[in-house]
């Protein structure tokens, strides 16, 4: 590893619609707490400290994948 560089842990491509969904997550909240992004194999979720989850958008097309993946409550 080159000095001064941190290893890449995760990345995703965001569309303008995904950014709008994320912005919505902040607009409807009454607090200024951060929102956690979960990068999963097929998509991105935003999760608040209170456990509210919002699907931000798919990172690749996998139509039947959502039924197989179990997400925390």
N, CA, C and O of each residue as an XYZ file, in Angstrom:
292
protein
N       0.840     -1.181      0.000
C       0.000      0.000      0.000
C       0.881      1.240      0.000
O       1.860      1.314      0.743
N       0.537      2.200     -0.824
C       1.289      3.435     -0.933
C       1.009      4.326      0.272
O      -0.142      4.456      0.688
N       2.028      4.930      0.826
C       1.856      5.812      1.977
C       0.914      6.961      1.634
O       0.992      7.536      0.549
N       0.030      7.288      2.560
C      -0.885      8.398      2.351
C      -2.220      7.999      1.744
O      -3.116      8.838      1.647
N      -2.383      6.748      1.333
C      -3.633      6.285      0.746
C      -4.300      5.276      1.659
O      -3.648      4.376      2.189
N      -5.580      5.428      1.836
C      -6.355      4.452      2.590
C      -6.973      3.465      1.617
O      -7.319      3.845      0.499
N      -7.121      2.208      2.013
C      -7.707      1.221      1.101
C      -9.184      1.521      0.848
O      -9.896      1.989      1.737
N      -9.621      1.249     -0.355
C     -11.028      1.411     -0.710
C     -11.826      0.307     -0.042
O     -11.494     -0.870     -0.180
N     -12.872      0.674      0.680
C     -13.695     -0.300      1.391
C     -14.945     -0.634      0.595
O     -15.311     -1.804      0.478
N     -15.609      0.387      0.043
C     -16.820      0.172     -0.747
C     -17.046      1.385     -1.629
O     -16.609      2.493     -1.319
N     -17.736      1.154     -2.731
C     -18.098      2.276     -3.581
C     -19.370      1.909     -4.340
O     -19.716      0.736     -4.477
N     -20.057      2.940     -4.829
C     -21.254      2.734     -5.626
C     -21.451      3.939     -6.528
O     -20.964      5.030     -6.234
N     -22.155      3.743     -7.610
C     -22.543      4.853     -8.476
C     -23.902      5.357     -8.016
O     -24.815      4.562     -7.793
N     -24.043      6.662     -7.874
C     -25.313      7.257     -7.480
C     -25.902      8.028     -8.650
O     -25.207      8.793     -9.319
N     -27.184      7.820     -8.886
C     -27.888      8.618     -9.889
C     -28.489      9.833     -9.202
O     -28.515      9.904     -7.973
N     -28.965     10.779     -9.977
C     -29.598     11.960     -9.399
C     -30.839     11.565     -8.592
O     -31.133     12.197     -7.577
N     -31.565     10.539     -9.020
C     -32.734     10.070     -8.263
C     -32.327      9.493     -6.910
O     -33.030      9.676     -5.916
N     -31.204      8.803     -6.873
C     -30.719      8.252     -5.613
C     -30.327      9.377     -4.654
O     -30.596      9.297     -3.456
N     -29.701     10.409     -5.175
C     -29.323     11.559     -4.345
C     -30.575     12.253     -3.825
O     -30.609     12.684     -2.672
N     -31.600     12.367     -4.658
C     -32.860     12.976     -4.212
C     -33.497     12.154     -3.094
O     -34.022     12.715     -2.132
N     -33.453     10.817     -3.216
C     -33.995      9.960     -2.161
C     -33.235     10.153     -0.858
O     -33.837     10.200      0.215
N     -31.932     10.264     -0.947
C     -31.124     10.484      0.247
C     -31.436     11.844      0.872
O     -31.557     11.959      2.092
N     -31.562     12.850      0.048
C     -31.907     14.182      0.547
C     -33.257     14.160      1.250
O     -33.441     14.825      2.269
N     -34.200     13.397      0.710
C     -35.515     13.240      1.342
C     -35.379     12.715      2.764
O     -36.102     13.142      3.664
N     -34.457     11.795      2.957
C     -34.238     11.215      4.278
C     -33.862     12.295      5.289
O     -34.275     12.232      6.447
N     -33.092     13.270      4.862
C     -32.702     14.364      5.755
C     -33.830     15.374      5.930
O     -34.015     15.908      7.024
N     -34.573     15.637      4.882
C     -35.613     16.657      4.940
C     -36.757     16.293      5.878
O     -37.336     17.183      6.501
N     -37.097     15.024      5.998
C     -38.234     14.626      6.827
C     -37.852     14.403      8.287
O     -38.725     14.178      9.125
N     -36.578     14.461      8.596
C     -36.137     14.241      9.981
C     -36.195     15.529     10.775
O     -36.010     16.619     10.234
N     -36.453     15.393     12.058
C     -36.515     16.552     12.939
C     -35.207     16.784     13.679
O     -35.087     17.741     14.443
N     -34.243     15.929     13.460
C     -32.958     16.081     14.140
C     -31.850     16.222     13.105
O     -32.059     16.001     11.912
N     -30.687     16.588     13.578
C     -29.549     16.727     12.669
C     -28.578     15.558     12.805
O     -27.403     15.683     12.458
N     -29.066     14.416     13.310
C     -28.223     13.230     13.425
C     -27.872     12.702     12.036
O     -28.640     12.872     11.089
N     -26.733     12.075     11.921
C     -26.335     11.539     10.610
C     -27.215     10.376     10.169
O     -27.895      9.744     10.978
N     -27.183     10.116      8.895
C     -27.854      8.968      8.291
C     -26.766      8.002      7.836
O     -25.786      8.417      7.217
N     -26.931      6.729      8.136
C     -25.968      5.708      7.747
C     -26.341      5.158      6.381
O     -27.510      4.870      6.122
N     -25.360      5.013      5.512
C     -25.582      4.376      4.218
C     -25.102      2.939      4.293
O     -23.983      2.665      4.728
N     -25.967      2.020      3.863
C     -25.595      0.615      3.753
C     -25.430      0.293      2.277
O     -26.377      0.411      1.498
N     -24.242     -0.109      1.899
C     -23.969     -0.511      0.524
C     -24.066     -2.023      0.470
O     -23.225     -2.731      1.023
N     -25.084     -2.505     -0.193
C     -25.299     -3.945     -0.309
C     -24.982     -4.375     -1.735
O     -24.732     -3.540     -2.605
N     -24.994     -5.674     -1.967
C     -24.617     -6.202     -3.271
C     -25.410     -5.566     -4.407
O     -24.867     -5.332     -5.486
N     -26.672     -5.289     -4.174
C     -27.537     -4.837     -5.268
C     -28.124     -3.449     -5.064
O     -28.824     -2.951     -5.945
N     -27.857     -2.805     -3.921
C     -28.456     -1.501     -3.731
C     -27.935     -0.763     -2.510
O     -27.102     -1.266     -1.756
N     -28.455      0.451     -2.341
C     -28.049      1.340     -1.255
C     -29.270      1.646     -0.390
O     -30.340      1.968     -0.905
N     -29.100      1.542      0.917
C     -30.140      1.878      1.884
C     -29.633      2.995      2.779
O     -28.446      3.045      3.102
N     -30.529      3.895      3.183
C     -30.223      4.897      4.203
C     -30.936      4.455      5.473
O     -32.087      4.020      5.425
N     -30.249      4.565      6.617
C     -30.807      4.126      7.891
C     -30.546      5.204      8.936
O     -29.417      5.667      9.094
N     -31.600      5.599      9.648
C     -31.447      6.600     10.709
C     -31.061      5.916     12.013
O     -31.138      4.693     12.132
N     -30.648      6.714     12.987
C     -30.304      6.192     14.304
C     -31.518      5.540     14.963
O     -31.373      4.668     15.820
N     -32.715      5.967     14.559
C     -33.947      5.408     15.123
C     -34.362      4.116     14.432
O     -35.337      3.484     14.837
N     -33.633      3.717     13.397
C     -33.925      2.477     12.703
C     -34.833      2.621     11.494
O     -35.249      1.618     10.915
N     -35.146      3.842     11.103
C     -35.954      4.062      9.901
C     -35.081      3.772      8.693
O     -33.965      4.283      8.589
N     -35.594      2.943      7.769
C     -34.833      2.537      6.586
C     -35.522      3.063      5.331
O     -36.749      3.034      5.228
N     -34.724      3.543      4.380
C     -35.240      3.985      3.092
C     -34.333      3.432      2.005
O     -33.116      3.615      2.036
N     -34.947      2.750      1.042
C     -34.196      2.247     -0.096
C     -33.842      3.432     -0.981
O     -34.731      4.123     -1.479
N     -32.562      3.671     -1.180
C     -32.094      4.805     -1.970
C     -32.100      4.463     -3.452
O     -32.494      5.292     -4.273
N     -31.674      3.265     -3.806
C     -31.700      2.874     -5.203
C     -30.849      1.648     -5.469
O     -29.978      1.288     -4.676
N     -31.120      1.012     -6.606
C     -30.402     -0.193     -7.002
C     -29.066      0.175     -7.629
O     -28.959      1.161     -8.358
N     -28.061     -0.618     -7.339
C     -26.758     -0.409     -7.951
C     -26.571     -1.284     -9.176
O     -25.713     -1.011    -10.016
N     -27.376     -2.340     -9.280
C     -27.396     -3.150    -10.486
C     -28.733     -3.883    -10.530
O     -29.389     -4.057     -9.503
N     -29.121     -4.301    -11.698
C     -30.425     -4.919    -11.877
C     -30.394     -6.376    -11.452
O     -29.707     -7.194    -12.063
N     -31.131     -6.693    -10.417
C     -31.275     -8.056     -9.918
C     -32.704     -8.183     -9.399
O     -32.910     -8.151     -8.185
N     -33.684     -8.325    -10.263
C     -35.093     -8.219     -9.882
C     -35.568     -9.159     -8.790
O     -36.429     -8.770     -8.001
N     -35.051    -10.373     -8.703
C     -35.535    -11.282     -7.682
C     -34.626    -11.342     -6.456
O     -34.870    -12.128     -5.540
N     -33.596    -10.529     -6.435
C     -32.635    -10.575     -5.342
C     -33.221    -10.060     -4.036
O     -32.878    -10.571     -2.970
N     -34.095     -9.064     -4.091
C     -34.647     -8.462     -2.885
C     -35.381     -9.499     -2.043
O     -35.356     -9.421     -0.815
N     -36.019    -10.446     -2.667
C     -36.762    -11.471     -1.939
C     -35.813    -12.421     -1.201
O     -36.207    -13.018     -0.200
N     -34.591    -12.570     -1.667
C     -33.649    -13.505     -1.045
C     -32.839    -12.881      0.075
O     -32.372    -13.586      0.969
N     -32.667    -11.569      0.039
C     -31.814    -10.927      1.029
C     -32.619    -10.581      2.269
O     -33.672     -9.950      2.173
N     -32.135    -10.988      3.424
C     -32.829    -10.625      4.665
C     -32.169     -9.384      5.241
O     -30.945     -9.317      5.361
N     -32.979     -8.416      5.592
C     -32.489     -7.175      6.165
C     -32.890     -7.115      7.631
O     -33.924     -7.667      8.008
N     -32.093     -6.453      8.464
C     -32.452     -6.335      9.878
C     -33.741     -5.533     10.033
O     -34.049     -4.670      9.211
N     -34.489     -5.827     11.092
C     -35.735     -5.091     11.363
C     -35.453     -3.714     11.882
O     -36.383     -2.958     12.162
